[in-house]
């Protein structure tokens, strides 16, 4: 038998997961509580009961920083980061790096969203590249480079697969990102 607390937790998780997917795809303004309800399999009333408001749902569902678990490839980190973006481009998957600016500007509280996203992305990347310098300058440069690549390939359609082959793009842009990480750029 499932406890009421476990059922409530599962309901909340399903609603937050549905919201995360929808907000990541469309942004805050374009998503309705009805959309979240339909995707989660619950009624709009249940979504509101569990989350309180659309703004609270957005806050709980804000996308996490991209998964940075080491792929075990032995490839330098800069190349791995670029490979993930290029792979998502090639597979037509959602691109978190391209959505971050849109999600911040479209958030109910853009200033709070900016701080949240900046802390998540800078924090995760600094851990992964081992940046412990005060101010995390290298990390911030890497984040900016990845935001640019993500937005360029997904939002602007620059360096499309027919224009820039995957391995060539990974080699060229990966070298730039790796140069920032290594401090040689």
NORSULJO-V14951 format. One record per pair of residues at least 24 apart in sequence whose C-alpha atoms are under 8 Angstrom apart, sorted by the first residue. I is the first residue (numbers start at 0). GAP is how many residues later the second one is. If there is no record, write none. Layout:
i & gap
I & GAP
I & GAP
This chain:
i & gap
11 & 38
11 & 39
13 & 26
14 & 25
14 & 27
14 & 32
15 & 41
15 & 44
15 & 45
16 & 44
18 & 38
18 & 39
18 & 42
19 & 38
19 & 41
19 & 42
19 & 43
22 & 35
22 & 38
22 & 39
22 & 80
23 & 39
23 & 70
23 & 72
23 & 75
23 & 79
24 & 69
24 & 74
26 & 72
26 & 75
26 & 76
26 & 79
26 & 80
27 & 30
27 & 75
27 & 78
27 & 79
27 & 80
28 & 77
28 & 78
54 & 53
57 & 49
62 & 33
63 & 56
64 & 31
64 & 52
64 & 55
64 & 56
64 & 59
65 & 30
65 & 55
67 & 56
67 & 57
67 & 60
75 & 102
76 & 51
76 & 52
76 & 101
77 & 96
77 & 97
77 & 98
77 & 99
77 & 100
77 & 101
77 & 103
78 & 91
78 & 92
78 & 94
78 & 95
78 & 96
78 & 98
78 & 99
79 & 94
80 & 65
80 & 93
81 & 64
81 & 88
81 & 91
81 & 92
81 & 95
82 & 87
82 & 91
84 & 64
84 & 65
85 & 80
85 & 83
85 & 84
86 & 79
88 & 64
88 & 65
89 & 71
89 & 76
94 & 55
94 & 59
95 & 54
96 & 49
96 & 50
96 & 52
96 & 53
96 & 54
97 & 49
97 & 50
97 & 52
97 & 53
97 & 54
97 & 56
97 & 57
98 & 52
128 & 52
137 & 42
137 & 43
137 & 45
138 & 42
140 & 39
141 & 35
141 & 38
141 & 39
144 & 32
